[in-house]
Amino acid sequence: MDATDRLMPGPEGKTPRFYEVDRGNKTESYISAVSGNPVVPEHIMLKEKRPDPEEPAPQKPWERPPVVARPKNLVQIGLSEEELEEFRNDPCWKFIRTVLFILFWLIWLALFAAAILLVCLSPACIVREKPNWWQTAVAYHVWIPSFQDSDGDGVGDVEGLIDRLDQLRKSGVQTVWPSPFLISDDEKTAVRSFSQMDPKLGVNQKADELIEKIHEKEMKIIISIPIATTSLEHEWFLNSASASKTPNANYSQFYTWVSKAADSNFFAEHKNLFYLHEKGNAKSAVLNWQNSNLREHMFNALSSWIDRGIDGFELLGIEYLARTPNGTEPEWNAIYDVIRDIRFHVDTYSNESTIAKGKKVALFSTREEAKEKDKKRMAKAGMDTVINYELGEVEKDTKICHKNEGSVATCVHEILSDVLLFHSLNEQVWPHWRFGSPDLARLASRVGSRPHAQLLMMLQMVLPGTNNIYYGEEIGMRNLANDSRVPPQRGAMQWDDSLNGGFTSAISPPVPSNIDVANINWKRQYSEPQSTLKIFAKLAKLRQREDALKTGTTLIGRLVDGAFTVTRFNNFENRTTGNIYVAALNFAEHPVKLPLTDLPNNEKLQKSTIVTATSNCEAFYARQTVDFGGKEVELEPNQGVVFRYSA
């Protein structure tokens, strides 16, 4: 230290300061006075050194380290982690948490047990059964000689049918029904062999090829079997007529033989004996189904076709399965017994056959003039369906549809109402509809109007059950003009506007084409947006996927001035679900407003969609969205429309 620093303040301008002295034996007050540092008394110092209440107490070894408080988050909702920490071990909150945890699991177990009880005690849900293939089938009845000629001889054949399967598939056909099929004398019941196809249609191997090709396209095939008659040229008849010879002894009772005939309408002479035949048809001898040997042979014939792939049989001539002693009347009680035996054999063989593998083989038949009780008994005996023949009798200006009515609307509505009521009251009798066949005049000719035939096609395709469509009806073909070469309803199929309508290349074919082939043909109608073929194809395809059209309830509206509606809807467990389909048909020669007030869920009519319409309809077209909120639809003369709305 500089010596001058110890000087007292003076004239030299040095900063004055106190002296630093040795403590020695000097008192604190003295030192304080000399050095300029005040001395605080000891009792005051002790008071100032008391612990700060905000300063944490010293940490004890067994205590958890304190949580450092974080700044409060102004956007935080609820308590923070630090704020909740003090409740972790609080006895009161621990008790509450334990009680709530136990209560949660008790409630969960109670709800689980209640759910199990509800399932066990509730009534079982109604299982919606999938219909058999034949219940919703559109069966296309082909008359082979008039359908397609493949070899230029002017007569249709099986090869020609095979060539046209793609067109049938495109138009929505699901089942093919070729006729005639078996070799016979009359193309019907006088069959010569139950195992051979008619050689005029192709070699017998073509039958197996046809079955295979149809199945490849995921379609079914059914054939007609004359179940009670044969030709006089059949091997069985020839053997039975010579039963006196030892090798033929087993055939003696295959037919009904008498030494004296009382009625020439049912018996004909052969080798000094008389055999029973169809009424007025001596070429068709009646088999004796009461003979067990005959039954075995017939069952073998059915089994053979099942193994070859046939999916169903039309049993022709069931009224001759059993006859009264004089042969003039059917014995229906005995006939029903025979049908039961046929049903049992077909089902048993199909289930046991390694080829058929249990597939469902359909059996159906026609019984002209059958009453309601007759249809019920036939269904009970084992028939899957009995064809409703009634609408096949619809014809303008006849005793069925009186000429004073002006159109077929009244008789169609009346017949249809009765038949639908019968089926609704007898669900075991499955509906099967036929508007045309090889033995009936064509629909467009019977009703006298192609637009009315189109309306009836639309009607048929929305009806419940199985549908038969006779070839050519899907394009509105008419009868041939008076021509003795073939029956007028069996004219050549009209495929296009070329020579003979594309049916054959022959110059002058035995099976002629109609004169309107240039305008009425398959190719033209398939290319048009609205046509009879388009109506058929659209509805046939819809029937394959829409529950309402497959198995839904049917409601026929009241007749209003020559017009009416048919409604199809799915009523499942007393609820209307899915789409509701309505066919509105006007057969009158003037506009008609049809009320829609009776339709189910009619408050949804504001959002309706047109499915299809007749070719003469300009106001409606496919996929058009329309508002029927006024609960009526106005149709022009001879027009029809099918629309849908959601339930």
LUMBA-494618 format. One line per 3 residues: number of its first residue (from 1); for each residue x, y, z of C-alpha. Coordinates in steps of 0.02 Angstrom, whole numbers, plus 32768, in hexadecimal, padded with zeros to 4 digits. Example, Ala and Ser with C-alpha at 12.3 -4.5 7.8 and 13.67 -1.06 7.14 Angstrom:
BEGIN
1) 8267,7F1F,8186 | 82AC,7FCB,8165
This chain:
BEGIN
1) 8000,8000,8000 | 803D,80AF,7FD8 | 8077,8115,8072
4) 800E,81A7,803E | 7F6F,813E,804E | 7F82,813E,8106
7) 7F86,81FA,8113 | 7EF8,825E,8159 | 7E99,82CB,80DD
10) 7EF8,8367,80B1 | 7F24,83DF,802E | 7F6B,835E,7FB7
13) 7EBA,8328,7F81 | 7EC1,827A,7FBE | 7E1F,8222,7FE2
16) 7E06,8217,809C | 7DEA,816C,80E8 | 7DED,8119,8192
19) 7E83,80C4,81D7 | 7E8E,8007,81D9 | 7EC4,7FCE,8287
22) 7EF0,7F28,82D5 | 7E69,7EDB,833E | 7EDC,7EAA,83CD
25) 7E86,7EC5,8474 | 7E1B,7F53,8433 | 7D60,7F53,8447
28) 7CE6,7F44,83B7 | 7CA4,7FF1,83D5 | 7D50,8038,83C8
31) 7D79,7FDD,8329 | 7CD2,8013,82E0 | 7CF2,80C4,8309
34) 7DA2,80C3,82C0 | 7D78,805F,821F | 7CCF,80AD,81FA
37) 7C73,8000,8200 | 7BE0,7FFC,8279 | 7BDA,7F66,82EC
40) 7B33,7F11,82FE | 7B0F,7ECE,83AC | 7B10,7E11,83B9
43) 7A5D,7E01,83F4 | 7A26,7E62,835D | 7A8B,7DF3,82E8
46) 7A3C,7D56,832E | 798F,7D9E,8311 | 79B9,7DC5,825C
49) 79F8,7D13,823B | 7951,7CBE,8264 | 7918,7C44,81D9
52) 78AE,7C88,814B | 7800,7C3A,8155 | 77FF,7C2D,8096
55) 78A2,7BCE,8093 | 7885,7B11,808B | 78B1,7AAA,8120
58) 7947,7A38,8112 | 791F,7995,80B6 | 7913,78FC,8122
61) 7959,7858,80DC | 78B2,77FA,80DD | 784C,7882,8086
64) 782B,7891,7FCB | 787E,7922,7F76 | 7808,79B6,7F62
67) 77B8,79D7,7EBA | 77F3,7A76,7E6E | 775B,7AE0,7E48
70) 7746,7B14,7D95 | 76F6,7BB3,7D59 | 7638,7BA6,7D47
73) 7602,7B88,7C92 | 7577,7C03,7C6F | 7529,7B97,7BE6
76) 7528,7AF6,7C4D | 747E,7AAF,7C7D | 7472,7A50,7D22
79) 74F9,7A2C,7DA0 | 75AE,7A17,7D6E | 761B,7981,7D98
82) 766D,79E0,7E28 | 75C3,7A13,7E6E | 7582,7960,7E67
85) 761C,791C,7EBB | 75E4,794E,7F69 | 7546,78E1,7F55
88) 75A6,7843,7F26 | 75B2,77FB,7FD2 | 7521,7855,8020
91) 74BA,77CA,8078 | 7413,7817,804A | 7439,7820,7F90
94) 7489,7773,7F90 | 73E6,772D,7FD6 | 737C,7787,7F54
97) 73EB,7748,7EC5 | 73E0,7694,7F04 | 7322,769B,7F11
100) 730E,76E2,7E61 | 7383,7660,7E17 | 7322,75D0,7E65
103) 727B,761F,7E32 | 72B4,762E,7D7C | 72DB,7575,7D6C
106) 723B,7541,7DC4 | 71D3,75A9,7D4A | 7235,7564,7CB4
109) 721A,74B1,7CEB | 7161,74D3,7D08 | 714B,751C,7C59
112) 71A9,748A,7C0C | 7139,740C,7C66 | 709E,746E,7C30
115) 70D6,7468,7B7B | 70EC,73AC,7B83 | 7040,7395,7BD1
118) 6FF3,7405,7B4D | 703D,739C,7AC2 | 7009,72F8,7B14
121) 6F58,732C,7B41 | 6F2D,738F,7AA4 | 6EC8,7334,7A1C
124) 6F32,72F4,798D | 6F3F,7363,78F3 | 6EE4,7329,7858
127) 6F62,72E0,77E0 | 6F46,731B,772F | 6F53,727E,76C7
130) 6FA9,7286,761F | 6F30,724F,7598 | 6F55,71B6,752F
133) 6F95,71DA,7480 | 6EF1,71AC,742C | 6E89,721E,749C
136) 6ECA,72BD,744B | 6EFC,7276,73A1 | 6ED3,72C6,72FB
139) 6EC1,7228,7291 | 6ED5,7248,71D7 | 6E6C,71C9,7178
142) 6EC2,71A8,70D1 | 6E6F,714F,7041 | 6F12,710C,6FF8
145) 6EDA,70EE,6F43 | 6EAC,71A7,6F35 | 6F37,71F6,6F9B
148) 6FDB,71ED,6F3A | 7016,7184,6EA8 | 70D1,715F,6EA8
151) 70E3,70F0,6E0C | 7079,714A,6D8B | 6FEE,70C8,6D7B
154) 6F6B,7146,6DB2 | 6F42,70F0,6E58 | 6F85,7124,6F00
157) 6FF7,70B0,6F62 | 7054,709F,7006 | 70F5,70E3,6FBC
160) 7097,7181,6F8D | 7054,7190,703E | 7105,7180,7082
163) 713C,720C,700D | 70B5,7280,7053 | 70D4,7261,710D
166) 7137,7303,711E | 70A3,736A,70E2 | 7031,7311,715C
169) 70AA,7333,71EA | 70B6,73EB,71BB | 6FF9,73FC,71C0
172) 6FEE,73B9,7272 | 6FB7,7305,7251 | 6FE6,7292,72E3
175) 6F9A,71EE,72AC | 6F8D,719F,71FF | 6EFC,712C,71D8
178) 6F15,70D9,712D | 6E81,7087,70D5 | 6E6D,700D,7086
181) 6EFD,6FAC,70D0 | 6EE4,6EEF,70D7 | 6ECC,6E8B,7038
184) 6E11,6E77,7019 | 6D8E,6E60,6F92 | 6D2D,6EFF,6FB5
187) 6DB0,6F72,7005 | 6D54,6F60,70A8 | 6D17,6EC4,7105
190) 6D30,6E32,708B | 6DE5,6E1E,70C2 | 6E4D,6D94,7074
193) 6EDA,6D97,70F3 | 6EF1,6DE8,719C | 6FAE,6DF0,7189
196) 6FC5,6E37,70D9 | 6FB2,6EE5,7095 | 6F52,6EF7,6FF2
199) 6FD4,6ED8,6F67 | 6F82,6F62,6EFD | 6FC9,6FDC,6F7D
202) 7078,6F92,6F7E | 70D7,6EF7,6FB3 | 70B8,6EBA,7064
205) 7162,6EFB,709E | 7125,6FAB,7076 | 70AB,6F9C,7106
208) 713C,6F88,717F | 7199,7017,712D | 70FF,7087,713E
211) 70F1,705D,71F7 | 71AA,7081,7211 | 71A6,7128,71B2
214) 710C,7163,7211 | 715E,713D,72B7 | 71FE,7194,7281
217) 7197,7233,726F | 7151,7219,731F | 70A3,71F1,72DF
220) 7030,715C,72FF | 6FDD,70E4,7286 | 6F35,708D,7296
223) 6EE4,7012,721E | 6E37,6FCA,7204 | 6E1D,6F11,722B
226) 6D7E,6EB8,71F0 | 6D6F,6E60,7296 | 6CD9,6DF2,726A
229) 6CE0,6DCC,71AF | 6D4F,6D88,7126 | 6D4C,6D6D,706B
232) 6D13,6CCA,7021 | 6DC5,6CBD,6FE0 | 6E10,6CC2,708E
235) 6E70,6C26,70BD | 6E02,6C0C,7156 | 6D62,6C0E,70EF
238) 6DA7,6B97,706D | 6DDD,6B1E,70F7 | 6D38,6B2F,7152
241) 6CD7,6B0A,70B2 | 6D41,6A6C,70A1 | 6D3E,6A3B,7158
244) 6D0E,6989,712B | 6DC3,6972,70FA | 6E2C,693F,718F
247) 6EAF,69CB,7183 | 6E22,6A4E,7186 | 6DBD,6A05,7215
250) 6DF2,6A8D,728F | 6DA7,6B13,721D | 6CF8,6AC9,7218
253) 6CB0,6B44,7299 | 6D0E,6BE0,725F | 6C6E,6C1A,7209
256) 6BB4,6BFF,7223 | 6B71,6B78,71B0 | 6ABC,6B3F,71A3
259) 6A68,6AC0,7134 | 69D3,6B2F,7112 | 69CE,6BED,7109
262) 6935,6C51,713E | 6970,6CFD,7103 | 69CF,6D15,7061
265) 6A07,6DC2,709A | 6A7C,6D6F,7118 | 6A9E,6CC0,70D3
268) 6AE7,6C83,702F | 6B00,6BD6,6FEC | 6BA9,6B84,6FDA
271) 6BC2,6ACB,6FB5 | 6B10,6A9A,6FE7 | 6B1E,6AF8,708E
274) 6AF6,6BAB,70BD | 6B71,6C21,7112 | 6B49,6CC0,7172
277) 6B84,6D62,7121 | 6B6F,6E1E,7134 | 6AC5,6E5F,7106
280) 6ABC,6E6B,7049 | 6B76,6E43,7032 | 6B91,6D8C,700B
283) 6C4B,6DAB,6FEF | 6C65,6DCB,70A8 | 6C4F,6D2D,7112
286) 6C31,6D41,71CD | 6CAD,6CF2,7246 | 6C73,6C8C,72DB
289) 6CC3,6CDE,7373 | 6C75,6C5D,73E6 | 6CF7,6BE0,73A7
292) 6D95,6BE0,7411 | 6E03,6BAA,737F | 6DC8,6C3F,7319
295) 6DEA,6CB4,73AB | 6E9B,6C75,73B9 | 6EBB,6C95,7300
298) 6E72,6D46,730A | 6ED6,6D6F,73A6 | 6F74,6D37,734D
301) 6F4A,6DAB,72BC | 6F37,6E40,7332 | 6FD8,6E11,738E
304) 7038,6E0C,72EA | 7006,6EBE,72BD | 702D,6EFC,736C
307) 70DD,6EB7,735B | 70EC,6F06,72AF | 70CB,6FAF,72FF
310) 7012,6FD6,72E9 | 6FD6,704F,7371 | 6F1B,7035,7365
313) 6E8E,6FD8,7310 | 6DE5,700A,72CD | 6D7B,6F6F,72E6
316) 6D08,6F63,724F | 6C63,6F05,7253 | 6C54,6EEA,730F
319) 6B99,6ECD,72F9 | 6BC6,6E23,72AB | 6C2E,6DE6,733E
322) 6B94,6D8A,737E | 6AEB,6D70,732C | 6A40,6D31,735E
325) 6A1B,6C7B,732E | 69CD,6CAD,7288 | 6A61,6D20,7262
328) 69F9,6DBA,723E | 6A1C,6E21,72DA | 6AB5,6E46,7345
331) 6ABD,6DF7,73F2 | 6B07,6E89,7450 | 6B23,6E38,74F9
334) 6B8E,6DB3,74A6 | 6BE3,6E39,743C | 6C18,6E99,74D7
337) 6C64,6DF9,751D | 6CCB,6DE2,747F | 6D06,6E98,7486
340) 6D3F,6E7D,753A | 6DA3,6DE5,7502 | 6DF3,6E48,7474
343) 6E1E,6ED5,74EB | 6E6B,6E5D,7568 | 6ED4,6E08,74E4
346) 6F14,6EAA,7496 | 6F46,6EF2,7540 | 6F93,6E51,757E
349) 6FF6,6E32,74E0 | 7032,6EE6,74D5 | 7072,6EDD,7588
352) 70C8,6E36,7570 | 7111,6E52,74C3 | 71CA,6E7C,74C0
355) 71A9,6EE2,7423 | 710F,6F44,7457 | 7157,6F5F,7507
358) 70B1,6F8A,7557 | 707B,7015,74E1 | 6FC4,7046,74E3
361) 6F6A,6FFF,744B | 6EC6,7059,7425 | 6E24,7001,73F7
364) 6D93,7062,73AC | 6CFC,7042,7341 | 6C62,708B,72F1
367) 6BB2,7054,7314 | 6B35,70AA,72A4 | 6A95,70E0,72F9
370) 6ADF,70B7,73A4 | 6A7C,70FF,7434 | 6ACE,714D,74CC
373) 6ABB,70AE,7533 | 6B0D,704B,74A6 | 6BA5,70BD,74A6
376) 6BB5,70AB,7562 | 6BAF,6FEE,7559 | 6C30,6FE8,74CD
379) 6CA6,7056,7533 | 6C8B,6FEB,75CC | 6CB1,6F4E,7566
382) 6D5C,6F91,7537 | 6D4F,7009,74A4 | 6DBF,70A0,74BB
385) 6D4D,7109,744F | 6CAB,70F9,73EF | 6CA5,716D,7359
388) 6C1A,71EF,7361 | 6BC7,71D7,72B9 | 6B41,725E,72D3
391) 6B9B,72F3,7285 | 6BC5,7288,71ED | 6B0C,728F,71C5
394) 6B07,734D,71BD | 6AD0,7380,710E | 6A75,7419,70D0
397) 69BE,7409,709D | 69A2,735C,70E6 | 6939,7314,7171
400) 69CA,7337,71E7 | 69E4,73EC,71B1 | 693E,742A,716C
403) 6944,749D,70D6 | 68DC,751F,7132 | 696F,753C,71A7
406) 69D8,7589,711C | 6A7B,753F,715C | 6ABC,74AE,71C4
409) 6AD7,751B,725E | 6A39,74E5,72BB | 6A4D,742A,72A1
412) 6B08,7430,72C7 | 6AE9,7492,7367 | 6A5E,741C,739E
415) 6ABE,737B,737A | 6B5E,73BD,73C7 | 6B06,73F8,7465
418) 6AB9,734C,747F | 6B5A,72EB,7460 | 6BC3,735F,74CE
421) 6B45,734F,755A | 6B4C,7291,754C | 6C0B,7290,755A
424) 6C0A,730A,75ED | 6B95,7295,764B | 6BF4,71F8,7616
427) 6CAD,721D,7623 | 6CD8,7165,760A | 6C9F,7176,7554
430) 6D2A,71D7,74FE | 6CF1,724C,7471 | 6D24,721B,73C0
433) 6CEB,728B,7331 | 6CD2,7264,7279 | 6C92,72E3,71FB
436) 6CCA,7284,715F | 6D01,71D6,7128 | 6D1C,716C,708A
439) 6C63,7140,7090 | 6C1B,71EF,70A9 | 6C07,727E,702E
442) 6C8A,7305,7046 | 6C62,7388,70C8 | 6C6B,741E,7052
445) 6BEF,73C6,6FDE | 6B79,7390,7069 | 6B66,743D,70B6
448) 6B5F,7493,700D | 6BE1,7516,7036 | 6C9E,7516,7043
451) 6C9C,75A4,70C6 | 6C26,753B,7130 | 6C99,74A4,711A
454) 6D27,7513,7159 | 6CC0,7544,71F0 | 6C9C,748D,7216
457) 6D56,7464,7206 | 6D7A,74ED,7285 | 6CF1,74A8,72F5
460) 6D2F,73F5,72EC | 6DE1,7426,731A | 6DAC,7478,73BE
463) 6D3C,73E8,73F6 | 6D79,7379,7485 | 6DBE,72CB,7468
466) 6DF9,726D,73CF | 6DE0,72B4,7320 | 6DD8,725A,7278
469) 6DFF,72C5,71E0 | 6DDA,7279,7136 | 6E62,72A0,70B6
472) 6E3E,733D,7052 | 6DC7,7388,70D3 | 6E57,73F1,7115
475) 6E58,7451,7070 | 6D9B,744F,7051 | 6D93,73CF,6FC3
478) 6CE8,73AF,6F76 | 6C9B,7313,6F2B | 6CCA,72E8,6E7A
481) 6C4C,730C,6DF2 | 6BE5,7274,6DBE | 6C6A,71F5,6D94
484) 6C56,7139,6D98 | 6D10,7114,6DA6 | 6D1B,7133,6E62
487) 6C9F,716B,6EE9 | 6C93,722A,6EE5 | 6CDD,723F,6F94
490) 6D7B,71E0,6F60 | 6DC3,7258,6EE0 | 6E7E,7271,6ECD
493) 6ED2,72D7,6F56 | 6EF3,7388,6F18 | 6FA8,73AF,6F43
496) 6FCE,743C,6EC9 | 6F93,748C,6E27 | 6FF9,741B,6DB4
499) 6FB8,738B,6D49 | 6F3C,7321,6DAD | 6F5C,7391,6E42
502) 7004,733E,6E65 | 6FAE,7298,6E89 | 6FF3,7236,6DF5
505) 7055,724A,6D54 | 6FDC,71DA,6CF5 | 6F86,722A,6C5F
508) 6ED8,71E3,6C7F | 6EDA,719C,6D30 | 6E53,7128,6D73
511) 6E42,719F,6E07 | 6E13,724B,6DC3 | 6E32,72F7,6E0F
514) 6DB0,737C,6E2F | 6D9D,740D,6DB6 | 6DC5,748E,6E3E
517) 6E74,744A,6E5D | 6EC9,74E8,6E1C | 6E80,7550,6EAA
520) 6E63,74CE,6F31 | 6F05,7473,6F58 | 6F7B,7450,6FE9
523) 700F,74B5,6FA9 | 6FAC,7554,6F8D | 6F52,754F,7033
526) 6FF2,752A,7093 | 703E,75CB,704D | 6FA6,7637,7075
529) 6F9A,7691,711D | 6EE5,765B,7137 | 6E9C,75BC,70EB
532) 6E42,751D,711B | 6EEA,74C3,7124 | 6F35,754B,7194
535) 6E9F,753E,7209 | 6EB5,7482,7212 | 6F72,7489,722B
538) 6F6D,7513,72AF | 6EE8,74BE,731A | 6F30,740F,7302
541) 6FD7,7448,7347 | 6F87,74A9,73D6 | 6F2A,740C,740A
544) 6FD0,73B7,742C | 700A,7434,74B0 | 6F74,7493,74F7
547) 6F1E,743F,758B | 6E7E,74A0,7568 | 6E71,7450,74BB
550) 6EB1,73A5,74F0 | 6E48,737E,7588 | 6DF1,7420,75B7
553) 6D39,7440,75DA | 6CC9,7468,7545 | 6C41,74EB,7549
556) 6BCD,7505,74B4 | 6B75,75AE,74AD | 6AC1,75CA,747D
559) 6A91,75DA,73C7 | 6A7F,7691,7396 | 6A35,76AE,72E9
562) 6A9C,7626,7294 | 6B3A,763E,72FC | 6B81,75F4,739C
565) 6C22,75E0,7401 | 6C81,754A,7442 | 6CF6,756B,74D5
568) 6D81,74FC,7518 | 6DD3,751E,75C0 | 6E37,74C0,7641
571) 6DD5,74AC,76E2 | 6E51,7461,775F | 6E22,744A,7816
574) 6D8A,74BC,77FD | 6DF7,7546,77B6 | 6E01,7585,7704
577) 6EB9,758C,76D5 | 6F24,75A9,763C | 6EE0,75E6,7596
580) 6E27,75E7,7568 | 6E00,75C3,74B1 | 6D61,75FF,745B
583) 6D24,75D1,73AC | 6CA1,764C,736E | 6C45,760D,72D2
586) 6BC7,766A,7266 | 6B69,75FE,71E8 | 6AEE,7689,71BF
589) 6AE8,76F2,711F | 6AEC,7793,7185 | 6B59,77DD,720F
592) 6B3A,779C,72C0 | 6B72,77DE,7369 | 6B96,774B,73DB
595) 6B8E,776B,7496 | 6C23,7734,74FF | 6BD4,7751,75A9
598) 6BCA,7698,75D4 | 6C84,7678,75BB | 6CEE,764D,7654
601) 6D58,76DB,769A | 6D0D,7751,7618 | 6D55,77E9,7671
604) 6DFB,77B9,761F | 6DB7,77CA,756D | 6E09,7874,7556
607) 6EAD,781C,752F | 6E7B,7799,74AF | 6EE7,7753,7423
610) 6EAA,7711,737C | 6EE5,765E,735E | 6E9E,7644,72B0
613) 6E10,7682,7242 | 6DB4,7648,71A7 | 6DFE,7678,70FF
616) 6D6E,76F2,70DB | 6D8C,7753,717D | 6DDE,77FE,7168
619) 6DC1,7847,7215 | 6E28,77C4,7271 | 6ECF,7770,7250
622) 6F45,76FB,72AD | 6FA3,7742,7344 | 6F3B,77E2,7342
625) 6F19,782C,73EE | 6E62,785D,7402 | 6DF6,78A8,748A
628) 6D55,7848,74A8 | 6D35,78A7,7548 | 6C87,78D0,7507
631) 6C65,7815,751B | 6C2B,77F9,7469 | 6C79,77D0,73C2
634) 6C32,7808,731B | 6C47,7792,7288 | 6C22,77B1,71D2
637) 6BBE,7730,716D | 6C08,767F,7168 | 6C9E,76B1,71D0
640) 6CF1,765F,7264 | 6D7E,7687,72DC | 6DDB,762E,7368
643) 6E24,769B,73F0 | 6E6F,7682,749B | 6E84,76E2,753C
646) 6ED8,76BB,75E0 | 6E76,7681,7676
